Amino acid sequence: MVEVIKAEVEEALAKKFRKKAMEVYGYKKGAMKMALEDLMRRFASRGKADWGALKGVLVSEVSAVELQHRAWRKVD
């Protein structure tokens, strides 16, 4: 079974993605589909953030960006 997903993205980003997809998957029909599926699989399989590791950190004077970096470092 397949599902159609539609999204609007910036033109410059779409062009860069198309170019990279063709470089990696070849200049053939289906390259965009393969690149998007690969990207979606990687994104979906990343795992969950360890929120327990952030306990106590949330009340400190650490920026939101630093909190995100700490959370994702634990996942990767």
FENKA-V776708 format. One record per pair of residues at least 12 apart in sequence whose C-alpha atoms are under 7 Angstrom apart, sorted by the first residue. I is the first residue (numbers start at 1). GAP is how many residues later the second one is. Records with the same first field share a line. If there is no record, write none. Layout:
I->GAP + GAP
//
This chain:
18->14
21->14
47->28
48->27
49->22 + 23 + 26
50->21 + 24
//
